[in-house]
Amino acid sequence: MAHIDIGSNFPGIMGLMKYRPDTGKLLLELSETLLRGDSPLSLEERELIAAYVSHRNECDFCTGVHGSVAKQLLKNNSNVVETVYQNLESANITDKLKALIKIAAKVQLDGKQVSEDDIQQAKNLGATDREIHDTVLIAAAFCMFNRYVDGLATTIPKEPGAYEQIACKIVESGYSGSKELLFE
């Protein structure tokens, strides 16, 4: 049960967005921009960064949703998500993405931990300034989203396959596809 009465049965951040539609619409727009908008990072890479940061923050709702979205986008390579959580170095992803995820991990702990060496390593592996920027912004935003969800003890889905169903809708319609559902 959430710490406050949010007045809906929507789980996680979805219930909070419905509770405060004025801020909810902005958060939904931010999610759409960061994870589905223009970026040199692929949709899969961005979702994987969001899921990884959420996993490190132990936010069950965001880990469940974004991990499921990443798995669906990765299709035949969905085991990558669990491998990234458990042992980044052995994950079947590019060295550039590993370097970016390491930057995201440092942002998750404290943005000041990101060093010039971290940035240079990512650049040496082909990361552009925009990819580094987008990685840091996704990591920072998901720290906020995770703390928002967990700070108010929102509910998490109990039904088997719930995260996969939410992920299907996101893959199909993006984050802005939830507007009608949440803000009617």
N, C-alpha and C positions, 0 to 999 in steps of 0.2 A: 504494500500500500504506500502510495506517495506521501511525502511529508505534509503536503497541502492538498486540499480538495481541488483537483483540476477540472472536475465536472465532465469527464469523458472516460471512455474505456480504451481510448487509443493508447498504445504502449509507447514508452520512451519519449523521444523528442517530439513525436507526432502529437501526443497528448498535450505537451507544453505549447506547441505551436497553436493548437486549437484553443487552449486556455488564454493565450495572449496573441490574437491574430495580428495585431499591429507589429509586434516583433517577430512573430512566426513567419509572416510573409517575407520579411527581410532575411531571416535565417534560411528559408527555403530558396530564396533567390541567390543567396550566397552559396549554398550547396550546389545549386544548378550551375552557377558560374564557375566555381572551383572544380567540380567533378565532371561536368558535361560541356562547359563552354570551350572557347578557343584556348588551346594550349599545345605546346610541342610534345607534352606528355600524353600518352594514349589514355583512353578511358580506363583500361585495365591497370595501368601504372598508377593512376591517381587513386583509384579505388583501393589498390593494394597498399598505398601509403596511408590512406585514411584508416583502413582496417588494421594495419600494423601499429599505428599510433594508438588507436582505440584498444587494441589488445594489450599494449604496454601499459595503458592507463587502467586496465581491468574494467572497462566499460562494456558489460555484456551485451547491451542493446546495440550499440554502434559497431562492436566487433561482429555481432551476429548479422546485422544488416549489410555492412560494407564488405565483410568477408564473403557473404553469399553473393553479393553483386560481383565481386572480383572473380569468384569461382565460375559464375555463369558467363562472364565475359571471356574468361580464359578457356572455356569449354573443355577441350581435350587435355588441358594442362592444369586442371583445378586443384591438384594436390600441391601446387606451388604455394598456395596461401598457407596451408598448415606448415609446410617446410620453412617458409619465411618466418613464421611465428617461432618455430622451434630452433632453427639453425640457418640463419640468413646465408652464411657462406656456402652451404651446400645446395641452396635453392637454384633451380633451373631458370635463372633470370640473368640478364646481362650484368657485367661488372659495373657498368655505368649506373644501372638501377640499384644495385647493391650499395654503391657509394651514396646515391641520393637517399636511400632508406636509412643509411647510417646518419646522414645529416638530420633526417626527420626524427630519428631516435634521440639525437642530442637536443633538438628543439623540444621534444616531449619532456625531457628532464629539466632543461633550462636553456633558453636560446643563447645565452652567453657562452655555453659550452661549444658551440659551433666555432671551429677555428679556421684560420686561413689555410692550414694544411688540409682540412676536410674539404674546403671549397676547391683548392687546387687539385686534390686527388680526383674529385668528381670531374673537373674540367679536363684533366689529363686523360680521363676515360671517355671524353666526348660530350660531357654535359654543357649545355649552354647557360648563359646567365638567366634566361627566362625559365629553363627547367629547374634551376636551383631556386629561383624566386618562387615558382609555383609549388615546389616541394616544401619550402619553409612555410609558405602561407597555408597550405593544406594541413601541415602538421600543427601549426599554431591554432588554426580554426578548429581542428578536431580536439585539441586539448580543451578549448572553450566548450564545444558541443558535449564532450564527455563529462566535463565537470557540471555542466548545466543539467544533464540527464541524471547523473548520479548524485549531485548535490541536493536534488529534490526527491530522490529515491523513487523515480518513476518505475512503473511496472514493466516487466518484460514478457513477451509472448510465452505462453505455456504449451500451446498447441504444436504438435510435431509438424515440421515443414513451414511454420509461420515465417521464418526469416527468408526461406526460399520463395514464398509467395510474395512477400514485400519486395524482394530482389527482382523477381520477374516483372513486377509493375515498374520498377525503376529502370531496368534494362529496356523495357518496351517504351516507356513514356517519359523517362527522366524524372527529375525531382519536381519540376514544375507541373508534372502530370498529377501531383497530389493536391494541387490547389483546390480543385472542385470538391474533393473528398473532405478536406480539412476546413475550408472556409466558405461553405455554402450557407 
